[in-house]
Amino acid sequence: MTIARSKVTSQGQISVPADVRRRLGITPGSVLEWEEDGDRFVVRRAGQYTFEDMRRVLFPNGPPKRRSLEELKQGIVDYIRERHARR
């Protein structure tokens, strides 16, 4: 379902219709993101990500392996040692 239409200028600029700006909370200075999704493009206001978007970025291969508290603590110790090791 088409919400609104925009026309592209000779310089490649478009105007975002007022209804769309209101619904997305777009104000002067807002940044829009363009994402390719198969055979279509999705435009959204930058900074608005769904939980699913975040999960896909953080865990592209599924959920991480469960670890014990001792393993987590040891990982922190190892990281700090490596990070602050004298070289």
Secondary structure by P-SEA (a helix, b strand, c coil): cccbbbbbcccccccccaaaaaaacccccbbbbbbbcccbbbbbccccccaaaaaaaaccccccccccaaaaaaaaaaaaaaaaccc
